[in-house]
């Protein structure tokens, strides 16, 4: 599809931006894939935090946590969320 649309995107000056977004989407996977990966690699709370951050358009930085690590403790408030 990108090959077919490239001439039109180049004509409007959008090719570089679309190409960058497409490369990132292919590398990162779908939103569902990213959510499952975060929940598997860290915990369900990390998956929910990722979903909230991506929904808000915030940059997402995930900490490297070894697979199978159990994280305990109580979740704090989400930055910018209700009650903050």
N, C-alpha and C positions, 0 to 999 in steps of 0.2 A: 504494500500500500504506500509506504514512504517513497519508493522508487517512482510510482505513478504520480504522486502528488508533488514531488520535488520541484519540477519546473514552475508550477503555480506558486509554491511557497517561496522559491527564489525570486520570482517576479515581484512579490510583495515584501521581500526582505525578511521573511519569517523562517527560512530554512534552518539557519544556525540554531535558533531558539527551539524549534520543534525537534531538530536532530538531538540536541542536548537532553531535552525532556524525554524523548523516546529511549535514548541510551540509558538514562537513569531509571526509567520505569522497567526496562528489560533487566537491568542489573539488580534492582531492589526487589522485584516481584510485585505481585498485586497487594492491595491493602490486606486482604484476607491472609495471604502468605506471610506478610510481615507481622501481622498480629499473632498468627500461630507460632512463628519462629520466636517472637519475644516471649510468649507464654511458655514455650518449651525450654528455651535457653535460660530464662530467669524464673518468672512465676506469672500467675494470672494477673496480678496487680500491674506488673510491668507491661503486659499486653494491653490492659485497659488504659494505662498512662500513655502508651504509644498511640492508641486510638484517639484519645482526647487531644493530645498534642497535634496529631496530624489533622484532626477535624478543625482545630483552631488555626492551623497554618503555621504553627510554631516549629522552629527547628528541633529535630529529634536527635538526641545523643544518647546512645545506649551504652551502659557500662558493660565491660566484659565480665561475665559471670560464668564460671565453669558449668557445663551441662550437668544437671543432676543436683546442683547445689540447692539446698532448701533455705529459703530466706524467711526469717521470722520477723516478729515485731509488728507493730501496728502502723497502718498507713497514716501519713500526715495529710494535711489539706493540700489540694492541688493549687499551685500558684495561679492567681488570677481567678480562682473559682469562688463559689459561694462561701462566705465566711472568712475570706482573706482580705 
